[in-house]
Every structure is written in structure tokens, then in C-alpha cells.
Amino acid sequence: MSSGERGAITVLVADQVLTLDAQGTIHTPGAVTIEGATIRAVGPPPSTPAGEVVDLRGCVLLPGLVNTHTHTPMWVFRGLTEDVPRGEWLTGRLLPLERRLGPDELRRGALAGCLELIENGVTTIADRYGHMDAVATAVETSGLRAVVGHSLFDRSAEADLARSEALVERFGTDPARSRVWAGLAPHATDSCGPDLLRRVRRLADRTGARVFIHLAQSEEEVATVAAREATGCAGYLDALGLLGPEVVVAHATYLSDAEADLVGARRTAVAHCPSSNAKLEGRVAPIARMRRAGAVVGLGTDAACCNNGMDLFDEMKIAGLLNKVATDDPAALPALDILRAATSEAARALGIDHLVGTLEPGKRADVIAVRTRGAHLRPWHDPVANLVYAARGSDVTAVFVDGRPLLRERRLVELDAERSLADATQTAWVLADARA
Ligand SMILES: [Zn+2]
């Protein structure tokens, strides 16, 4: 397989191609022609293919999924923080575990998390955590496209700013120049006071980095900010110039109607993590209201210990179900909107819609193949509804990033999956033993 080589031409031929372009064009059957890292053509299968043909009959092709919010190293915590009362998860359960891990353990966890994401058809992630220098090395090795941010807190502001600047120095902030690039990742509105957030704003202005922050993810956060500011978590960010199209707010669970309207009015990008919000908080974020007001909404898996997996097919279905319940309207958030929230709109949220998120000539060749032969995917009357409500991450059979195959016939192409998973599992067992 030579498609990752510069200039080599590969033609992916499948039963169907969903481009997710502005018109929602679907080709049945279809082909995607890749030259090097770039899509050269999308359409019906060519009668005389210009390069090596990859036979993906029995599959549909779609853009690689874009995960707008995750923490890959937290893969090692899966199963250690279950069914916790509201308000106790973060400080009561998670922080004691996090204190036990150093950069080597986090790097192993991150690689395992990346493998899980690739197996589920994710090609781009927005990843943020501590020790991001080590984590980013794993992300880079995995072959995923990624924006990486080192989490900033008041309590360690100087060191966190230095590490954030080092990431920006190492990777740059331009997704067109580098498959892995850097963002700025202040932790949340309660853990970051105005002085730190002003410095983040200035650093973003100077470097062009996008800003990623948790917003109103818990009642404690809302109470802390309310004691400090009269305007609520969203108003607090807005006053500091941190709502807008270049800011990605995660969760936005506990927002008033006025705050949801403000987030939307500023055209802010929202990372919606429905299964994490449901499992950790028992809540649904006011997504319909934010979208109506103008927010750009992409889906996120959050971390493996929040929900308990990193599968955007799960998130698509759960987003649909929960938002229908939350709005008391079964017609709310239709399947095409949900599929876009995992592809084209998610790319817009991360500011990379000029590069990925649709299958169109000139874009990067981030493509996945979903096998449609399973009983749970027949009949194939409505491809979009089948992908959103019936497909699973385990139906993904091939994954390409920049034209480079990361997964073929459900096997990782370059990485030693068994060894990576065994290393990270060992770390997880040490944690579990220490907790006991
Ligand atoms: Zn998060």
C-alpha cells in the first residue's frame, strides 16, 4: 500500500461515498482518488483508475470523524470512577488518581486512547491534558490529526504558561502546516481567574492559537464563578474576550437561557459531549438553544473514563436521543445535523474546515470506510440515519489520514496495538491496586 507516499495515487472504490459537502452529495457507487496527502477527485468510480485501486466494496466512505473534545491519557482511568454522586467526580474521584501519574504513564495512556479513537473512525482530535509535551508525542506517533493544548490552572499558572508556549513553539498553531498543532487550553472558568485568562487572551492574539476551555461543566464551577462575578460563567468569559468563533467551549452544561444565547450570539464553537454530561452530571447541555442563537456545535467523546468509551458513533446516537428528550421534540436535531456535528461542523468548530470534514477535491485525504454488511445496518435505505442511529465504531474497517492508512481491515497498519494496549493496561492496573 503506497498511498501515504508523496505523489502516489490511490483510488478508493466503495458502494457509496457520502461527501458531506454543502449540497450533501452522495455517489452510489463512488470513489475517492487520493494523490499523496490530498483528495484529487470524488465521484463515480473511474473507468480507468489513475493509480492503485483499493477495493472497499461492501463499505461506504465518509470523511474521517472529528472529535472536538477529548483527553486521551485518561484511557487508563476507565472503570475507576463509576456512578459517582453529582459534584464528587472531579475532585473526589478523579484528582486523587491523576496525582499518581507522571509523563511516562500519561504517554502510554494517550497512545492507547489514540488507538481506540482510530479503531472507531476518528481522524482528528482536540486533545488537552497535563504533561502535554509527553502526551503530544504519543498523539503524533499515532498518526492522528490533532490540536493539542496543555491545561492551565491558577495554581500552577507560570509553569503552565511556559509549557503552553513550549508546545506552541514545537508544533506551531497553523493546522495547514502541521498535522499536529498547538492550541491554548485554560482548564475552566472556576480554576482560571481573570489574570490568567487575560494572559491567555494575549498569548492567543500573539500566536494565533485557538483557545479551548471547559465551560459550566459542574454546579461547583457555576457557584464559584457566581461568587466572583455577577455575569455567570459565559458572561465571565465574554468580558475577557473569550467567547467567539476562535474559542471552543466544552460541555456548556449548566448555562442559563441568557448565557446560551450569549454563547450563540458570539458564534462560539461548542464541543458537545452528550454521554459524558449524562453520565457524570445527569444533564443535557442546551444545544438546541445555542445552535439557534448561532453557535457552531461539534461532538466530542470526552475521556474514556467519563462515558465509558471514545466512539463518536455512540455520541451521534446519544446526542440525537438526549436532545430529542431535552427539547420534548422527536424531530429535533435531525440525523444529517448530527452527522455534520461529527464531520463538517466539527471541522468548522476547530477552524479546519478548509482542510478536512468533507470529501472534496483539494482537501486532505482523511477518509474512513464503514462496512455496511452487518444485520444491524440492513436495509441501507437511509445512509445518514443508518450511520447516526445504527452504525457502531466497530463497523469502521479502514481509516486514512493525509492519505496514509492507519487502519486496514480493522487492523492498525503501523502501530503494535497489542503492545501499546498491554503497556497502558499495566499502568491502569497499578492505579487500581493503589486505589484499593
Ligand atoms: Zn474535558
Residues whose N, C-alpha, C, O or C-beta is under 5 A from the ligand:
A	BS01	ZN	none
